[in-house]
Amino acid sequence: MSQRRPGHLPRLILVALGQQWCAQKHVFENRDARFGLAASFAQFLKALLSQPRPQHLGVSRYDPVLHSALGQHRPRALAVEAPVADRSPAPLAERMRPRTFDEFVGQEQLVGERGPLRRSVARGHLSSLLLWGPPGTGKTSLARLLADTIGADFHSLSAVMSGVAEVRATIAGAQERLTLEGRRSVLFIDEIHRFNKAQQDALLPHVEDGTVTLVGATTENPYFEVNSALLSRMRVWRLEPLTDEDIAPVRERIVAALGEIGGELRG
């Protein structure tokens, strides 16, 4: 029986290989091992996709199943045609997200003209901190805005949905970017009080050596819910509930955005 050419591999086998590569990528702690595995798989895919597509099996240059299996771990060296871009309007919540401190509502004591956080990032400095306040006070938006202002990469995790493995993978990526490109990373952990002691302790060495700038968010009193060792390396900032005066400009922006969305849909 003649040997199958790479281009004749069934798609399901290719998907399995892709998923295996994605899983193994997070196992290797050694950077050279990860890069070697990524390069090998990239070469395999490049050879595979260069083959003509059979009528009943195989993979075209854009295969939705392949893209779904690889996700964000698709090798950059592999040039694959992207699907047609989605031209629908961005979600309203994304449109309303503040992009400058002037658009951020509330918390004047922190991000106003003389606010300590605003003055700190204006100098390019951001230390690890913890944002403590009730829901809807802008903790996530503020963390993203702080990272953008100092030009750092922003990475967000939820303590409810993530564990030590996700934290270590994110920190490993931050270490590589810092070493190879000199780029800083801000790690935002929402509901950080949901992490247990072991999970919080796993953050300590990376906060201490500056691998990441940790920004935690919590609705609970951090002096009771966050380990004292981690808390001692972070500055706690209290966020106050928004007033009707704070919310008024947001309502106006929502009305304006809805008008824009209606115009785009009619157009």
Backbone bond lengths (Angstrom), bond angles and torsions (degrees), N, CA, C in turn:
res aa  C-N    CA-C-N  psi(-1)  N-CA   C-N-CA  omega(-1)  CA-C   N-CA-C  phi
1 M - - - 1.468 - - 1.528 108.72 -
2 S 1.302 115.63 131.68 1.463 119.40 -178.74 1.522 110.06 -70.84
3 Q 1.339 114.58 148.14 1.460 119.61 -178.87 1.526 110.14 -75.89
4 R 1.324 116.80 138.27 1.460 120.92 178.89 1.520 109.61 -67.76
5 R 1.315 115.85 140.67 1.456 120.40 172.77 1.528 108.34 -76.19
6 P 1.373 117.15 156.09 1.463 118.99 -178.31 1.511 113.00 -56.19
7 G 1.332 117.15 -35.36 1.452 119.74 -177.47 1.509 113.46 -68.59
8 H 1.346 117.18 -12.75 1.456 120.57 -178.50 1.522 112.60 -97.55
9 L 1.342 117.02 7.31 1.461 118.61 177.49 1.519 109.91 -66.60
10 P 1.311 117.97 136.75 1.465 119.17 175.86 1.513 110.60 -60.61
11 R 1.311 114.72 150.80 1.458 119.46 -177.61 1.523 111.92 -62.38
12 L 1.313 117.90 -34.51 1.459 120.01 -177.51 1.526 111.33 -64.22
13 I 1.341 116.77 -35.32 1.465 119.56 176.87 1.518 109.52 -65.79
14 L 1.313 116.34 -42.94 1.461 120.64 179.23 1.529 110.76 -61.79
15 V 1.329 115.90 -42.36 1.458 119.71 178.45 1.522 110.49 -61.28
16 A 1.343 116.59 -43.45 1.459 119.93 179.58 1.523 111.07 -61.41
17 L 1.337 116.37 -41.61 1.466 120.29 177.68 1.521 110.66 -62.42
18 G 1.326 115.98 -41.73 1.461 119.44 179.73 1.512 111.89 -63.58
19 Q 1.333 116.17 -43.56 1.454 119.32 179.76 1.532 111.11 -66.12
20 Q 1.337 116.49 -37.49 1.450 119.74 178.29 1.517 110.96 -64.42
21 W 1.341 115.88 -40.62 1.469 119.95 178.71 1.524 110.53 -63.60
22 C 1.346 116.87 -42.38 1.465 120.48 -179.72 1.519 110.61 -63.56
23 A 1.352 116.15 -39.69 1.459 119.43 -179.13 1.524 111.08 -67.60
24 Q 1.352 116.34 -43.30 1.451 120.11 -178.12 1.518 111.96 -69.84
25 K 1.309 117.55 -26.49 1.462 120.51 -177.40 1.516 111.33 -58.94
26 H 1.334 117.49 -33.25 1.458 120.63 -177.58 1.527 111.63 -88.30
27 V 1.343 117.48 -8.95 1.449 119.88 -177.38 1.519 110.48 -80.12
28 F 1.354 116.71 -40.10 1.444 120.97 -174.41 1.523 110.10 -72.38
29 E 1.307 116.91 121.08 1.456 120.49 174.93 1.534 110.07 -82.75
30 N 1.352 116.42 -26.24 1.456 120.18 -179.04 1.517 109.91 -77.92
31 R 1.346 116.71 126.93 1.456 120.34 -175.57 1.531 111.82 -64.59
32 D 1.364 117.30 -39.64 1.463 120.05 -179.14 1.530 110.57 -62.92
33 A 1.334 116.19 -37.32 1.469 119.45 179.13 1.517 110.44 -65.08
34 R 1.340 117.31 -41.47 1.466 120.17 179.40 1.520 110.66 -63.72
35 F 1.348 115.85 -46.13 1.459 119.41 -179.20 1.527 111.43 -62.64
36 G 1.362 116.44 -38.63 1.461 119.50 179.39 1.519 111.75 -64.68
37 L 1.335 116.34 -41.96 1.462 120.14 178.42 1.518 110.98 -65.34
38 A 1.338 116.69 -41.41 1.461 120.37 179.53 1.520 110.84 -63.68
39 A 1.362 116.83 -42.18 1.457 120.06 -179.29 1.526 111.45 -64.77
40 S 1.329 116.17 -41.20 1.465 119.93 179.88 1.518 111.34 -62.87
41 F 1.309 116.85 -44.91 1.454 119.55 -178.97 1.520 111.41 -69.01
42 A 1.345 116.47 -35.27 1.461 120.05 177.34 1.534 110.75 -62.77
43 Q 1.347 117.08 -42.04 1.457 120.55 177.92 1.527 111.25 -63.23
44 F 1.339 116.52 -40.78 1.461 119.92 178.84 1.523 111.04 -61.49
45 L 1.335 116.81 -46.63 1.456 119.88 -179.10 1.523 111.59 -65.47
46 K 1.328 116.57 -39.24 1.454 119.99 -179.93 1.531 110.74 -61.74
47 A 1.347 115.92 -42.93 1.459 119.77 177.28 1.518 111.50 -66.43
48 L 1.327 115.61 -38.75 1.460 120.40 -178.40 1.520 111.65 -64.27
49 L 1.316 116.23 -47.83 1.455 120.03 -174.89 1.527 112.64 -76.08
50 S 1.329 116.63 -13.50 1.460 119.09 177.09 1.524 112.17 -79.08
51 Q 1.338 116.92 -11.06 1.457 120.90 -179.76 1.526 110.12 -80.13
52 P 1.348 117.75 149.25 1.478 119.48 176.07 1.520 110.92 -64.11
53 R 1.306 115.75 146.07 1.465 120.44 -177.42 1.521 110.48 -82.59
54 P 1.333 118.22 123.86 1.459 120.17 174.51 1.520 110.52 -71.30
55 Q 1.315 116.10 166.13 1.449 120.08 -174.54 1.519 112.60 -74.94
56 H 1.331 117.39 -25.02 1.464 118.51 -173.13 1.518 113.03 -116.36
57 L 1.330 118.10 -19.46 1.458 121.23 -178.66 1.524 108.62 -138.07
58 G 1.349 114.38 175.27 1.455 118.92 174.93 1.506 112.32 102.48
59 V 1.343 114.55 -173.97 1.453 121.67 -173.40 1.513 109.15 -133.89
60 S 1.309 117.11 131.77 1.459 121.31 174.72 1.520 108.89 -82.24
61 R 1.338 116.89 178.52 1.462 119.36 -178.35 1.518 112.30 -69.50
62 Y 1.298 117.86 -23.68 1.471 118.76 167.78 1.521 107.84 -124.64
63 D 1.291 115.17 111.80 1.459 121.08 -178.99 1.524 107.88 -121.72
64 P 1.336 118.47 115.34 1.468 119.90 -177.79 1.517 113.48 -58.73
65 V 1.343 117.58 -36.30 1.453 119.76 -179.68 1.517 111.19 -66.40
66 L 1.357 115.27 -42.86 1.454 119.93 178.35 1.524 110.49 -61.95
67 H 1.327 116.72 -46.98 1.464 120.11 -179.24 1.518 111.18 -62.66
68 S 1.336 117.56 -38.16 1.449 120.80 179.09 1.522 111.03 -65.31
69 A 1.328 116.88 -37.85 1.460 120.60 -178.70 1.516 111.42 -69.83
70 L 1.343 116.77 -41.43 1.462 120.03 -177.06 1.512 112.21 -79.01
71 G 1.316 117.25 -35.98 1.456 120.46 -179.86 1.515 111.90 58.28
72 Q 1.328 116.82 -136.22 1.452 121.78 -177.60 1.514 112.05 -76.62
73 H 1.348 117.93 -8.20 1.452 120.08 -177.29 1.529 112.08 -89.92
74 R 1.340 118.98 8.50 1.442 121.54 -179.81 1.517 109.46 -61.03
75 P 1.343 120.56 128.85 1.458 121.87 -178.55 1.518 111.11 -57.58
76 R 1.333 116.36 136.63 1.455 120.26 -179.36 1.524 112.25 -68.21
77 A 1.354 115.95 -26.03 1.454 118.60 -177.27 1.522 112.31 -70.55
78 L 1.312 118.10 -12.99 1.456 121.93 -177.22 1.521 109.78 -91.85
79 A 1.320 117.18 113.92 1.459 121.03 179.68 1.519 109.19 -85.74
80 V 1.303 116.06 113.45 1.456 121.50 -178.69 1.512 108.51 -127.20
81 E 1.313 116.05 136.02 1.444 119.87 -179.89 1.524 110.38 -64.71
82 A 1.331 116.14 132.47 1.462 121.12 -179.12 1.518 109.84 -83.81
83 P 1.330 117.74 152.69 1.460 119.76 176.08 1.520 110.64 -69.31
84 V 1.292 115.74 167.67 1.455 120.45 179.37 1.519 109.20 -62.31
85 A 1.336 116.73 132.58 1.462 121.52 -176.15 1.519 110.91 -65.19
86 D 1.323 113.76 144.61 1.461 119.83 176.79 1.524 109.00 -77.26
87 R 1.308 117.56 118.59 1.455 122.10 -175.73 1.529 112.59 -94.39
88 S 1.321 117.69 8.23 1.453 119.84 -179.80 1.525 109.54 -72.01
89 P 1.346 117.96 153.33 1.463 120.92 -179.37 1.517 111.64 -61.21
90 A 1.350 115.58 152.13 1.458 120.08 176.03 1.524 109.19 -65.67
91 P 1.336 117.83 151.84 1.471 120.03 177.59 1.524 111.17 -56.07
92 L 1.323 115.23 149.24 1.462 119.88 -176.42 1.525 111.48 -60.60
93 A 1.338 116.59 -39.66 1.465 119.25 -179.81 1.525 111.31 -60.94
94 E 1.334 116.37 -37.57 1.466 119.95 178.70 1.519 111.00 -69.25
95 R 1.323 117.47 -37.16 1.455 120.92 177.96 1.528 111.15 -66.15
96 M 1.298 117.33 -31.08 1.457 121.27 -177.43 1.526 112.92 -84.79
97 R 1.315 117.63 -9.87 1.460 119.84 -177.83 1.528 109.79 -64.65
98 P 1.333 118.41 128.46 1.467 120.14 -178.42 1.527 111.61 -66.76
99 R 1.311 115.45 139.69 1.463 121.43 178.55 1.519 112.82 -111.44
100 T 1.310 117.21 -8.82 1.463 122.88 174.95 1.524 108.01 -139.12
101 F 1.318 115.97 164.06 1.458 119.79 177.95 1.526 111.26 -65.90
102 D 1.326 117.15 -27.47 1.464 119.58 178.49 1.526 111.17 -67.60
103 E 1.325 118.42 -27.83 1.459 122.02 178.76 1.523 112.22 -84.98
104 F 1.326 117.27 -17.03 1.466 120.75 -178.14 1.523 109.02 -74.58
105 V 1.324 116.69 130.57 1.468 121.17 -176.88 1.521 110.04 -102.50
106 G 1.318 115.30 141.73 1.451 120.71 178.55 1.512 112.36 80.34
107 Q 1.316 115.76 179.93 1.468 124.46 176.36 1.530 111.79 56.34
108 E 1.334 115.53 41.30 1.467 119.24 179.09 1.520 111.43 -59.26
109 Q 1.321 117.17 -30.30 1.458 120.62 -178.54 1.529 111.81 -66.50
110 L 1.339 117.09 -16.81 1.464 121.24 -178.86 1.517 113.16 -109.57
111 V 1.339 116.92 -41.83 1.463 119.90 -172.36 1.522 112.34 -122.55
112 G 1.332 118.09 14.39 1.452 120.40 173.69 1.520 110.79 -69.28
113 E 1.305 116.37 -174.81 1.470 120.45 -177.43 1.522 111.75 -55.84
114 R 1.330 117.60 -36.56 1.464 121.59 -179.85 1.525 111.86 -109.40
115 G 1.324 116.99 15.16 1.456 120.44 -178.47 1.517 112.13 -67.52
116 P 1.313 118.83 141.72 1.478 121.54 -176.88 1.527 113.84 -62.71
117 L 1.330 118.40 -38.50 1.456 119.33 179.96 1.525 111.11 -67.73
118 R 1.312 116.36 -42.13 1.467 120.27 -179.94 1.526 110.94 -64.70
119 R 1.304 117.27 -42.28 1.462 120.14 -179.94 1.524 111.11 -68.11
120 S 1.339 116.74 -33.85 1.463 119.97 -179.06 1.530 111.55 -67.17
121 V 1.338 117.21 -49.11 1.469 119.32 -178.45 1.526 111.42 -72.25
122 A 1.332 117.64 -23.24 1.459 119.75 175.82 1.525 110.47 -63.82
123 R 1.324 116.82 -27.38 1.477 121.65 176.17 1.524 111.56 -89.31
124 G 1.341 117.19 2.86 1.455 120.91 179.85 1.510 113.92 81.83
125 H 1.322 117.37 16.65 1.462 120.87 -177.34 1.531 110.08 -115.70
126 L 1.331 115.23 132.06 1.454 121.50 175.64 1.519 108.26 -145.55
127 S 1.322 116.18 114.50 1.462 120.73 177.26 1.524 109.29 -96.44
128 S 1.323 115.99 165.55 1.460 120.22 179.57 1.526 109.66 -61.41
129 L 1.330 115.02 138.41 1.461 119.17 -176.10 1.517 110.60 -148.51
130 L 1.320 114.56 167.74 1.454 121.48 179.25 1.520 108.77 -129.88
131 L 1.326 115.69 125.53 1.459 122.10 -179.76 1.524 108.14 -98.16
132 W 1.318 116.00 118.03 1.455 122.15 -175.16 1.525 108.80 -116.87
133 G 1.319 116.42 119.96 1.450 119.58 179.61 1.514 111.95 -178.08
134 P 1.317 116.90 167.83 1.472 120.65 -179.29 1.521 110.92 -69.30
135 P 1.341 117.47 165.49 1.466 119.80 177.74 1.527 111.21 -59.92
136 G 1.340 115.20 147.89 1.454 120.37 175.68 1.511 114.82 82.23
137 T 1.329 118.28 15.15 1.464 120.13 179.78 1.520 112.59 -98.16
138 G 1.336 117.76 -0.12 1.464 120.38 174.28 1.514 115.01 93.90
139 K 1.318 117.90 26.94 1.469 120.18 -177.54 1.522 111.79 -63.87
140 T 1.331 117.16 -47.86 1.468 120.22 -179.68 1.518 111.37 -65.98
141 S 1.317 117.49 -44.40 1.466 120.67 179.73 1.522 111.20 -63.05
142 L 1.320 116.84 -39.24 1.460 120.35 179.48 1.523 110.90 -66.25
143 A 1.325 117.28 -42.27 1.464 120.41 178.84 1.526 110.96 -61.48
144 R 1.327 117.31 -43.17 1.470 120.93 178.95 1.528 110.71 -65.20
145 L 1.308 116.07 -39.36 1.464 120.78 -179.29 1.523 111.25 -66.74
146 L 1.321 116.95 -39.70 1.462 120.87 177.73 1.527 111.03 -63.11
147 A 1.336 116.56 -43.42 1.465 120.39 179.21 1.526 111.13 -64.38
148 D 1.330 117.14 -43.16 1.462 120.58 -179.83 1.525 111.28 -63.24
149 T 1.320 117.05 -37.46 1.460 120.61 -176.30 1.520 111.89 -65.76
150 I 1.329 118.16 -35.53 1.469 120.28 179.49 1.528 111.83 -93.11
151 G 1.346 117.40 2.90 1.457 120.86 177.43 1.516 114.23 73.38
152 A 1.327 117.42 29.27 1.463 121.09 -179.58 1.522 110.62 -98.83
153 D 1.330 115.99 153.82 1.464 120.90 173.23 1.520 108.91 -69.87
154 F 1.332 115.75 141.26 1.460 120.96 -177.76 1.516 109.42 -112.29
155 H 1.332 115.71 126.69 1.456 121.37 179.46 1.526 108.05 -129.87
156 S 1.328 115.34 129.07 1.460 120.55 -173.57 1.524 110.46 -117.19
157 L 1.317 116.25 133.13 1.458 123.29 174.71 1.522 109.01 -130.45
158 S 1.311 115.23 151.64 1.457 121.11 174.62 1.525 108.29 -108.22
159 A 1.327 116.23 127.01 1.457 119.42 179.47 1.518 111.63 -65.14
160 V 1.328 117.21 -19.19 1.457 120.81 178.67 1.528 110.75 -75.70
161 M 1.332 116.82 -36.78 1.464 121.57 -173.57 1.520 113.51 -102.51
162 S 1.322 119.15 -13.14 1.469 122.08 -172.74 1.519 110.65 -115.17
163 G 1.342 114.46 161.42 1.452 121.25 177.72 1.517 110.58 -133.37
164 V 1.338 115.93 -164.79 1.455 121.09 -177.18 1.521 111.20 -62.97
165 A 1.339 117.82 -36.23 1.464 120.58 -178.80 1.523 111.26 -61.29
166 E 1.332 117.13 -44.84 1.467 120.26 179.16 1.526 111.25 -66.53
167 V 1.329 116.46 -38.54 1.471 119.88 178.44 1.521 110.21 -63.50
168 R 1.330 117.54 -45.58 1.467 120.65 -178.91 1.523 111.59 -65.21
169 A 1.334 117.42 -38.56 1.463 119.96 178.62 1.524 110.72 -64.45
170 T 1.325 117.10 -41.99 1.458 120.84 179.08 1.523 110.95 -65.50
171 I 1.315 117.08 -41.76 1.460 121.14 180.00 1.523 110.86 -67.69
172 A 1.337 116.80 -37.51 1.467 119.63 177.44 1.524 110.76 -61.29
173 G 1.336 116.82 -42.10 1.460 119.81 176.33 1.513 112.39 -64.28
174 A 1.328 116.62 -38.48 1.466 120.34 178.12 1.525 110.96 -64.72
175 Q 1.326 117.00 -38.99 1.462 120.96 178.83 1.522 111.06 -64.01
176 E 1.325 117.37 -40.70 1.465 120.78 178.55 1.528 111.17 -64.66
177 R 1.321 117.12 -44.48 1.461 119.88 179.49 1.530 111.59 -64.06
178 L 1.333 116.12 -38.03 1.453 119.97 179.53 1.520 111.07 -68.02
179 T 1.340 116.83 -39.70 1.466 121.04 -177.33 1.526 111.87 -75.42
180 L 1.335 116.74 -44.81 1.460 120.64 -173.58 1.520 113.49 -86.92
181 E 1.330 117.42 -32.68 1.464 120.24 -173.49 1.524 113.49 -121.64
182 G 1.326 117.34 -8.37 1.454 120.10 -179.50 1.514 113.81 70.05
183 R 1.334 117.59 21.54 1.461 121.80 -178.60 1.519 110.27 -94.58
184 R 1.321 115.40 133.35 1.460 120.95 178.48 1.527 110.30 -82.57
185 S 1.323 115.27 158.39 1.461 121.09 -179.70 1.518 109.74 -132.60
186 V 1.331 114.84 137.57 1.460 121.89 172.81 1.518 107.67 -106.99
187 L 1.323 116.45 122.90 1.454 122.18 177.84 1.520 108.49 -102.67
188 F 1.326 115.92 112.11 1.465 121.48 179.12 1.521 109.08 -99.17
189 I 1.321 116.35 124.79 1.469 121.37 178.68 1.517 108.05 -119.09
190 D 1.316 115.51 110.38 1.454 121.23 179.06 1.528 110.17 -79.73
191 E 1.318 115.85 143.83 1.470 121.96 -178.61 1.527 110.51 54.71
192 I 1.321 116.37 48.20 1.470 120.83 -174.10 1.520 111.80 -62.01
193 H 1.325 117.39 -21.83 1.472 119.70 179.24 1.531 111.80 -67.74
194 R 1.355 117.15 -13.88 1.469 119.71 177.71 1.528 112.15 -75.55
195 F 1.336 117.66 -17.79 1.459 120.05 176.06 1.531 109.43 -69.56
196 N 1.339 115.93 139.72 1.461 119.09 175.12 1.530 110.17 -79.90
197 K 1.310 116.82 -178.71 1.465 120.81 -175.18 1.524 111.65 -61.49
198 A 1.335 117.35 -43.48 1.471 120.07 -179.14 1.525 111.09 -63.64
199 Q 1.313 117.32 -40.41 1.456 120.73 179.69 1.524 111.36 -67.35
200 Q 1.328 116.88 -39.57 1.460 119.52 177.12 1.524 111.39 -68.33
201 D 1.333 116.56 -37.95 1.466 120.01 179.09 1.523 111.77 -64.23
202 A 1.341 117.10 -29.55 1.467 120.24 179.78 1.523 111.78 -65.13
203 L 1.320 117.66 -20.86 1.464 121.38 179.47 1.522 112.55 -82.20
204 L 1.318 117.44 -23.22 1.461 121.86 -169.73 1.525 114.62 -54.50
205 P 1.345 119.71 -55.84 1.469 118.59 -175.11 1.522 113.63 -61.81
206 H 1.315 117.40 -31.25 1.461 120.73 -177.11 1.526 111.66 -79.42
207 V 1.319 115.87 -26.97 1.464 119.47 172.66 1.521 109.77 -73.71
208 E 1.320 116.24 -39.05 1.459 120.72 -177.96 1.528 111.96 -66.72
209 D 1.352 117.32 -42.77 1.471 118.78 -176.31 1.526 113.11 -87.92
210 G 1.331 117.50 0.96 1.457 119.99 175.01 1.514 114.99 80.48
211 T 1.338 117.27 13.84 1.461 118.84 177.01 1.522 110.66 -58.91
212 V 1.320 116.77 -42.56 1.457 122.16 176.31 1.525 108.86 -132.68
213 T 1.306 114.62 153.57 1.459 120.70 167.23 1.522 106.21 -97.12
214 L 1.308 115.97 115.73 1.454 121.03 -175.22 1.525 110.31 -89.25
215 V 1.333 115.24 127.00 1.454 121.67 173.09 1.525 106.80 -120.91
216 G 1.319 115.91 110.64 1.455 120.32 179.30 1.515 110.68 -100.84
217 A 1.319 115.95 153.43 1.462 121.73 177.17 1.520 108.16 -129.58
218 T 1.308 116.26 137.05 1.455 120.25 -179.37 1.518 110.40 -150.77
219 T 1.321 114.74 148.17 1.461 120.81 173.84 1.520 110.91 -99.52
220 E 1.324 116.22 -5.64 1.457 121.38 -178.02 1.530 110.40 -104.42
221 N 1.310 115.39 161.07 1.459 120.11 179.11 1.529 109.36 -64.03
222 P 1.339 118.60 112.30 1.467 119.92 -175.11 1.516 113.31 -66.69
223 Y 1.319 118.10 -22.30 1.457 120.15 -178.95 1.525 111.71 -71.68
224 F 1.321 116.23 -12.01 1.467 120.73 175.19 1.528 111.82 -109.63
225 E 1.326 118.20 -25.06 1.463 121.79 -169.59 1.530 114.22 -107.50
226 V 1.322 117.95 -16.70 1.472 121.19 -177.41 1.521 108.78 -112.00
227 N 1.344 115.87 139.00 1.465 120.19 -179.04 1.527 110.84 -55.95
228 S 1.313 115.57 139.86 1.461 119.85 -178.58 1.521 112.11 -62.66
229 A 1.349 117.09 -33.80 1.466 119.70 179.87 1.530 111.22 -64.34
230 L 1.321 116.81 -42.91 1.460 120.29 178.36 1.521 110.51 -72.86
231 L 1.316 116.55 -39.94 1.461 120.61 -178.10 1.523 111.35 -63.62
232 S 1.341 117.14 -32.27 1.457 120.38 -179.28 1.524 112.70 -68.57
233 R 1.332 116.75 -15.72 1.461 121.08 -179.92 1.528 112.33 -102.79
234 M 1.331 116.57 9.01 1.448 121.77 -179.49 1.528 109.80 -130.12
235 R 1.323 115.64 150.81 1.456 120.82 175.03 1.530 107.89 -97.95
236 V 1.325 115.82 128.33 1.462 120.80 -178.21 1.520 109.36 -91.26
237 W 1.343 116.16 128.09 1.461 122.33 176.71 1.527 108.36 -120.32
238 R 1.317 115.48 130.37 1.463 121.30 -178.15 1.526 109.78 -94.13
239 L 1.327 116.52 126.57 1.460 122.44 177.22 1.522 109.18 -101.42
240 E 1.319 115.88 134.12 1.455 121.49 -177.25 1.526 111.10 -94.88
241 P 1.334 117.86 152.56 1.476 119.94 176.43 1.526 110.88 -59.87
242 L 1.331 115.88 149.16 1.463 120.83 -179.73 1.532 109.80 -76.18
243 T 1.319 115.52 143.25 1.454 121.71 176.96 1.530 109.52 -94.15
244 D 1.328 116.34 171.96 1.469 120.33 176.66 1.523 110.89 -62.03
245 E 1.324 117.28 -34.54 1.464 120.27 178.18 1.519 110.91 -66.43
246 D 1.337 116.70 -35.58 1.466 119.73 178.05 1.523 110.85 -67.41
247 I 1.336 116.38 -38.58 1.466 120.48 -173.67 1.526 111.88 -78.25
248 A 1.327 118.68 -23.93 1.469 121.61 -176.13 1.521 112.79 -54.43
249 P 1.348 121.11 -49.93 1.460 119.52 178.86 1.522 113.75 -61.91
250 V 1.355 115.83 -30.33 1.464 119.62 178.98 1.524 109.91 -66.32
251 R 1.331 116.77 -41.83 1.466 120.09 178.06 1.529 110.61 -60.31
252 E 1.321 116.57 -41.46 1.467 119.71 179.74 1.525 110.96 -64.28
253 R 1.315 116.66 -40.44 1.469 119.81 178.78 1.523 111.12 -67.36
254 I 1.329 117.47 -35.08 1.466 120.51 178.27 1.522 110.44 -64.92
255 V 1.340 116.67 -44.51 1.460 120.51 179.03 1.522 110.40 -60.91
256 A 1.344 116.27 -42.89 1.470 119.87 179.14 1.522 110.75 -65.03
257 A 1.327 117.06 -40.86 1.467 120.08 179.99 1.519 111.47 -66.30
258 L 1.332 117.48 -39.32 1.461 119.91 177.97 1.525 110.72 -63.37
259 G 1.336 116.53 -36.22 1.456 119.17 175.83 1.516 111.89 -64.63
260 E 1.338 117.16 -39.21 1.467 120.61 178.03 1.520 110.90 -65.50
261 I 1.349 115.64 -42.76 1.468 118.86 179.79 1.539 110.16 -62.61
262 G 1.347 116.75 -41.83 1.452 119.21 178.05 1.503 112.22 -61.45
263 G 1.343 116.47 -39.88 1.453 119.45 177.75 1.499 113.34 -64.89
264 E 1.359 116.17 -39.76 1.468 120.08 178.68 1.514 111.28 -65.88
265 L 1.341 116.17 -40.17 1.461 118.69 -179.70 1.533 111.32 -68.08
266 R 1.340 116.39 -38.08 1.463 118.91 177.31 1.519 111.93 -68.94
267 G 1.366 115.04 -32.75 1.456 118.77 -179.82 1.514 111.82 -72.59
